Amino acid sequence: MPKILNTLIAACTLAAAGAAFADDGVVNLYSARHYATDEALYDNFTKATGIKVNRVDADDAGILARLKAEGTSSPADVILLVDAARLYRGEVDGLFLPIHSKPLEDAIPSNLRSQPAADGGISWFGLSTRARVIVYNKIKVNPKDVQTYESLADPKFKGKLCIRSGSHPYNLSLFGAITEHMGEQQAETWLKGVVANLARPPKGGDTDQIKAVASGECDIAVTNSYYLARMIRSSKPDEVAVANKVGVVFPNQQSWGTHMNIAGGAVARHTKNQANAVKFLEYLASPAAQNYFANGNNEWPAAKGIQLDNPALKAMTNGKPFKSETIPISAVGKNMTKVQQMLDRVGFN
């Protein structure tokens, strides 16, 4: 109840702010990042700048719907979402304000941000990344057999694959990337093979997929990397035990690289505090904030040249760099309609 109450209070505060003029002392944030560790990140921004962060939490879809409903009266200044396809949708729907920021453009690689608008402005920037990896049962599976996403559709794994709903944003983004790499026809054939290999109907979150592999319910599964990293770093012995029973593969190291989804940020189209909003995004791309993403929520930094010191991320990669895909992340969003149609055709719920 306290969290719900705080969200309602914040929503009322922002609603009142929407009718006001710009306030040099605040930035109003709509965030789909529900991580307790982010609180200190925002506090550090306030300490450094004197700008207070007023935050309302919701999921990606809820935030985009709210921005549409509020229109020009929206009090939002900054939007944080946790999926590339949803960031692309917000851009297409005209909910973001393209901005010019040399610090952001210098820090964030071009493939992890929107394509430039007509005036060269950027509608959104990736701020952290998470790999979509394959986990496998160490006793039952030879890791050489699951080195690619293509292997998920190999008939040898019939009845042995666990994965969450095909319509979940994490999977939609993976499938959008696969479509970009393979082409629509091959991607649909691959999806049919994935469905044929399911050990059970898609259900649960990514942590549930990891647990199912550890328990023997399935032999392989797909998860975002930070869920496994959390279990590796957990203070709960049962979670550490689960993590120890599974191996992890960063797929397609010999081809296009591992799919990386993003959490990212944008300036709201009708911001009343544009300068503060840009300053906040620039702060989130700074080395200090990027390391906080990595250590606080086990994500990889999106900014260039950041050195990590996260033991779980290092353990997952044996302390070595891995190859990630380099397609423009905006292509994932462009492929969403195709992907959803393919999922319907192959019966991937």
N, C-alpha and C positions, 0 to 999 in steps of 0.2 A: 504493500500500500504506500509506503513513503516514496518509493520511486515514481509511482503513478501520480501521487500528489505533487511531487517536485516537477514532473513533466507538465502537469496542468498549470501550475503556477508560472512556469517558464513560458508556456504557450500564451497565457493571458498577458504576461509582461511584453512579449513580442507583438501581440496583437495591438497593444497600446502604443508600442513603438512605431508601428506601421503608419499611424496617423501623424507622427511627429516628423520634424525635419532631421537632417543629419546630426549625429551626435559624435563629436570627436573622441569621446571616451568609451565607446562601445563597438562591438561587432556582434551581430546576431547570426547565430549558426544553426542550421538545420543539419543534423548529423545522423547517418546510419551506422556509425561506428559506436558499438555498445561495449566498449572495453574500458574497464575501470582504470587501467593504466594511462588512458588518455587524459584523465582529470589533471594529473600533474603536468602534462604537456601544456594544457591550456593555462594552468596557473603560472607556469614559467613564462608564457607569452605575456600575461598581464603584468608580471613583475618586471619584465624587460621593457615594456612599452607603456604601461599605465592604462592600456585598453582592456576593458572588461569583456569577457566572452559570455554572452547570454545564449544558452543552448537548449534546443528542443530535439528530442530523440524520436526517431521513427525508422521504419525500414525504407529501402530504396523506393519501392513502388508508392508507399504512403507519402514520402516527401515530394515526389514528382506530382502526385495527384493534388497535394495540398498547394503546391506552387501554382498549378493551373487554376485551382479554385480561388486562390487569393488574388491572382492577377496583379494589377498595378498597385494594389494596396498591401502587397506582401511586405512584411518587415524584414524578410531574410536578406542577409548580406553574403553569406558563404554557405555553400552546399557541399557536404562530404558524403559520398556514396561509396559502396564497397563492391562495385561490379562495373566492368568496362561497358557492357551492353546498355546498362541503365544510364551511364554517363552519356553515351552516344544518343540515347533516346531523349534525354534532357536537352541536349544540343539541338537535335532535329526539331523538337517541339518549341524551340525558341525560349527556353527557360533560363538560359545562361547568358552572361554578358561577356563577349570576347574581350580579352585584355592584352595589353602589351606590357611585358615585364622581363627585362633583361636578366635579373637574377633567376627567375623561374626557367626561362628559355635556356640559360647557360647550364642550369643544374639538371633539368629533366630531359632525357633523350627524346628525340623527335618521335620515335615509335610508341612512346608512352604518354602521348598527349594528343589532343584533337588535331585534325587537319586545320590549317590556317583559314580564317574567315576571309571575306573579300578584302577587308582592310588590313589583313595580316595578323589580326588578333587571334588569340588562342582561347577556345571556349572552356577547356578543362585540362587539368594536368594530373597524371598519375603521381601519387605521393608514396606509395608502398606497393610491393608486389608479393604474390603468393603463388607458389608452383602447384600445378595439378599433377600429383605424383601417383605412381602405382605402388601399393603395399602388397606383400605376399607372405604366405605362411612359410617360415624358414624350413620347416620339416618336410612340407609337401611339394614345394615348388623350387625349381632351379631358376635362379634369377636370370640366367641367360635366355630363358623362354619368355621373359616379360620386359624386354628392353625397349619396346615401342608401344605407342598407343594402338597400332595396328594389331598387336598380339592379343588385345582384349577381345577381338572377334575370331580368334583362332579356334577351330572346332575342338582342339584338344582341351579347351577350358569349358566345354559345354556343361552347364549346371554348376559352375564353380566361381562365378563372378558375382560380387556384391557391389551395388552402386545406389546412390540416392536418386530421387525422382529425376527423370530426364528433363523436366520442365523447371528444375531449380536453376537459378541464375549461374551458379558455379559450373553446372554441366552445360547449360546453354552457351556459355562463353567458350568452354572447351570445344563443343561441337561446332561453334562458329569458326573457331580457329582451324579445326580439322577440315571444315568445308573450304576454307581459304587455301589450305595446303593441297588437298586432294582433288578439289572440284566437287560439284554437287552430286554427280552420279556415283562416283566412288565413295563419297561420304555416306550416302544413303545405303549403299551395299554394306559398308562397314557397320552402320548403325543396326542393320538387320542382324548381322553377326553378333553384335553386342547383346541384343535382346535375346537371341537364341542361347547365349551362354549364361543367362542369369540363374543364380542359385535360388533366388526368391524374388517376389515382386519388389520393385524399388521401394525403400522405406527408410526412415530415420535420417539422421544427419551424418556428417563425415566421421565423427567419432564412433558412431554405431557401426560404420563399415569397417573401421580398424578393429573394433572389438569382435566383429563377426569373423574376421580372418584369424584372429588370435584364438578364438574358441573352436575353430574348425568348421563353422557353418558354411564358409566359403574359403576358397584358396587364394583368391586375389580380389582386390578392391581398388577403388579410386578415391582419393582424398586430397584436400588442400593441405599443403605442407605444414602450416602452422598448427593444425589440429594434432598431428603426430609430435611436433616439437613440444607442444604443451604437455603431452603425456610423458615425454622423455624427461622434462624438467619438473614434473609433478612431485609434490610432497606426499602423495598418496601411494603406498606400496602397490596396490592393485593396478593402478594406472601405469606405473613403471613396468610392472610385470607384463601387462598387455603389450607395451611398446617393445619389450625385449623379445617377444615372440614373433614379431613381424620384421621383415626386411623392407627396404624402400628403394625404388628405382626412379631416377629422373629420366623419363622416356626420351627417345629419339636423339640421343647424343651423336649418333652417326649421320643424322639427316637434318631436319629443320630445327631441332632443339625442343626443350620442354616448354609446354604452354604456361604462360605467366599471366594470371589475371591481376587486376589492380584495384586498390582503393584510391580514390582521387578526389580532387576538389575543384570547385568552380565558383565564380562570382555570380550571384543571383542577378537576373536580368533587371529587376527593379530595385536594386540596392539603394539605400539612402546613405550608405557609408562606404563608398567605393574605395577610397584611399585606405581605410582600415581593413577592408576585405582583402585587398591586394597585399597589404603588409602581413596579414595573417597567413595567407597562402605562401608567401615568400619565407616566412618563419618556418612553416611546416616542411619546406624543402631545404632548410639549413642543416648542416652536419649534426648539430646537437639534437634537433627534432628527428632527423632520419635515424640516428642511433637509438632514439627512444622508441620509434616504431619497431626497430629490430629487436631490442632487448625487452620491451614491454609486452609486445604481442607476437613475437617470433616471426615477423615479416621481413622480407628483404627490402632494403632501401631502394627507392626509385631513382634517387639522385646519383650522379656520377661520382666515382672516386671515394666512396664511403667505406671505411674499414670496419668489418664486423668483429664483435667479440661475444658472440652468442654461442654457448657450448652445444646446445641442441642442434642449431643449424650447422655448426661445424661437424657434429657427429653424423648428421644425415648425409653429408657430402664427403666424409672422410677428410675434411679440412681442405678440399680442393674446389676450384671453381667448376661450374657446370655450364653447358651450353643452353641458353634460352632462346626461344624463337624471336625473330626480329621483325615479323610482319607488323604493320601499323595496327595498334590495338583497336583503332577505330573500325578496322575491317570486320572485327568480331561483331560489332553492333550492326553493321550493314548487312550481315548474313542472317540476322535473327529471324526474319520472316521465312526465309528458305528453311532454316533449321526447324522451326516450329511445324512447318508443313511436312517435313520429312519425318519428324517424330510421330505425327498423326498417322502417316502412311505405314510406318513400321510397328506401330502399337507400343511405343516407348512412353509410358505414362510418367 
